[in-house]
Amino acid sequence: MLNERIEIWCAANGKNRAALAAMLGTSANAISKWAARRSVPRVETNKRLAELLGLDPVQLREWFKAKN
């Protein structure tokens, strides 16, 4: 889910993961870890990420918790 939303955002905004990471004050590596559910962003970063990707921050947080 997160990978798809990131790719859609990048394509729609003409940016890459590094640019998204810079906007969030993190690294592209951190974003990759989040997408693979190997780590979880901080609460404020989660809110900003959700905002940028057009997601509900609570649902995004729950997605991270539901490591299938």
C-alpha angles and dihedrals in degrees: 000000000000094000090054093049091048092051091048091049092048093050094045093049100037091238137117134226091270090058091048090049091051090052089053095044094243140093133275086240090059090052090052090051091050092050090051090045091238090126139011127229121240116267095259092045090049089054093050093045091051090048093051093046096044094246133134107256093219092051091047091051090050090050089057091050093049097073100176 
